[in-house]
Amino acid sequence: MRVPRLVIFDCDGVLVDTENLANRRLAEWLSEAGFQTTFEYCRKNFSGRSMASVQEEIEAETDVRLGADFVERWNAGLPDLFAHGVVAIPHVRDFIEKVRAAGIAYCVASSARISKMHITLGQTGLLPLFEHAMFSSTMVARGKPFPDLFLHAAKTMGFAPADCIVIEDSVAGTQAGIAAGMRVFSYHADPFSDPEGLVKAGGILFDDMRELAGLVPIH
């Protein structure tokens, strides 16, 4: 496996631990709107997804209507939601520093808005490492599982897809990276992760960020 020229990190679940906070609130909001659901269902089915795509799916498959301002209301509440309790994924900073030390380019590409990443990465002290290159699904026509976001990030950074690797934790994100023609390393330490789905999507599984330095040739 050759040394990558660009490492693309997902944000939620890969750099920062936000999924539990976000999906507990999402389950509450959806249930109040008439889509009776649970935290567990949201964690399994909506992690790694943009709120726009979640709304689109629910309204396409049910009679529930979340409102034209659903996404805006969601984003407006994020500063309060993530004001406390967001932590970095264990040992991910060490891997980022190894990538930097090797002179390999890297960036973050997330379903989340840039404003949300500023909040969560800021809470964990990781923001200074990524301010130079942050990409959001709001920048492309289609979010994950489509490849648009990763292709946009690679093109903007000046690298061919074959020279990129993606660090993901969701099935949708893994599918997106594979569809973009990139190698994908899929993190599954979370108890709500779907290792079988990640493998089926084409990801290379790992469950500890300390493993990555051995899996990814960065020297």
N, C-alpha and C positions, 0 to 999 in steps of 0.2 A: 504494500500500500504506500503510495508516494506521499510526500509531504504536501499538505494543502497550502495554497497561497492565500486563502481567505477562510476564516472560521466565522460562521454566522450563528449567533446565539439567539434562541427564543428568550423571552423575558420571564413571564409568569410560570413558575414551576421548574425553571432551569437556572435563572439567576436569583429570583426572589420567591419566597414562599407566601403567595397571596391567594391561592386557589380556595382554601377553606373559608377564609373571610368572605371572598367574593361570592362563592356558590351558596353559602348560607343566606346571604342577603338576596341573591337571585331567586332561590327557592321561595323565600317569603314573598317577594314581589310578584312572581309568576302565580303563586297560589292565590294571592289577594286579587289578581286580575282575572281569575277563573280557570287558570291552567293548574290543576291540582298536581303538585309534584313534591319531591323530597330533595333534601340536600344531596343524598347519595345519587339520585338520578341526575341532578345537575352536574355533580362532579364527574360522573361517568360520561355524560353526553355533551356537555357544553364547555368543559375545560378546553382552553386553547382556542376558543372561538370568539369572534367579534360579537358584540351585542346586536349589531345590525343583522348578522347571519342567524343568530338565535331567534330574533323577532321574526325574520322572514320565514324560518322553518315552522315556528309555532303557528303563525297566521296562515301559512299555506296548508297545514295539515289539520287545523282545528278551526272552530268558530270564534276562538278567543282573539280579541283585538287589544293590543298593548298600548296603543295610542301613538300618534305621530311624533310625540315628544319623548317617547320611551328612552331612546338612546341618549338624548340630551339630559334627561332627568338622571339617568344612570351615571353618566360622566360627572354631572354636577355633584353627586354624592360621594364620589371617590376620595376627595381630600379628607373628609370626615372618616370614611371607612378605613382608610389606610394611615390615619394619623398616628396610630400606635399598633404594635404587634406584627409589623412586617419585618422579616429577617432574611438574610441572604441564605441561599441553599448551601449546606455544609461543604466546605472545601472548594467551592467554585472560584473564589478569588485566587486561590493558589494556581489553579489551572489557567486562568486568564493571565496571571503574571508570567507563567511559563510561555504562553503564546507570545506575549509582548517581548519577553527576553529573547525569543527565537527570531524576532523580527517579522513575524507573520501578521498580516492584516487581520482585523476582526471588527465585527459590528454586532448590533442587536436588531432583530427583525421580528416584530410582535404583532399580534392581532390588536393589541391595545393602542390607544392614542399616545402620541408623544407626551402629552400633558400627564397622562397616567404614569408613564415610565419615569418621568421626572419625579413624581411623588414616590413611587416604590423604590426606584434605584437610589433616590435621595435619602430615603429612610434607612437604607442599608449601607450607605457609604460607597456604593458602586457607581454612582452617577459620573464622577470624574473620569472613570475608565471608559465610558461609552458616549460621552457628549459629542465626540468627534464624528460619530456615525450611528444614527438612530433612524430606523425605518418602521413605519406603521402601515397596517392594512388600509388606513384611510388614504394612502398614497396611490393605491392601485384599484382597478375595477373589481377584482374578485379576491376575497380573503382565502385563507386556508379552508379546505384542503387543496385549493387551486395553487399552482406554482407562482402566480404573479408576483407576490411579495418577495420571495427569495430571488427570483430572476431580476426584479427591480434593484434589489440590494446589490447583487453581484455586478450588474451592469453599471450602476452608479459608482461602485468601488473600483471598477475597471478589471474585473476578472471573469473568465469563462466559467460556466457552471461546473464543468468537469474538474476545475481547480478549487472548488469550494467544498467544504463540509458544513453540515448543519447539526447543531446540538438541540434536540427537541425533547419533549416529554409527552406530547399528545399524539393520538392517532392521526388527527387532522393535520397537524404540523409535520408529522413524519411522511404522510401521503404527499403533502405539498413539496417537501424537499426532494423526495424521490421523483415526483413528476417534473421537477425542475432539472433533473439530471445530476443531482448531487448525492454524495454519500451522507447518510444520516445516522447519527448516534443517538439512540433513544433512551433517556433516563427513566428508570421505573422504580425508584425507591419509595415513591408515594404509595400508601396502601390502597388508594383508589385508581392506581395506574392499571393499564391493560396490556401486560406483556405479550399476550397472545396476539392482540390486535396490532401492537407495535411491530412484532415480527412479520405478521401478515402484510403490513404496509410496507415492509422492506427495511425496517430499522435494525441497526446493530445494537443489541441491548447492553446496558450497564446499569448498576444500581448504586454506584459510589463515585463521586466526582474525582476521587483519587485514582480511579481506574483509567480515566481518560488519557492521562499522560502515557500510559502503556499501550492503549489502543490506537491513539492518534500519533503518527510519527511527526514530531514537531522539531526535530533536530536534523 
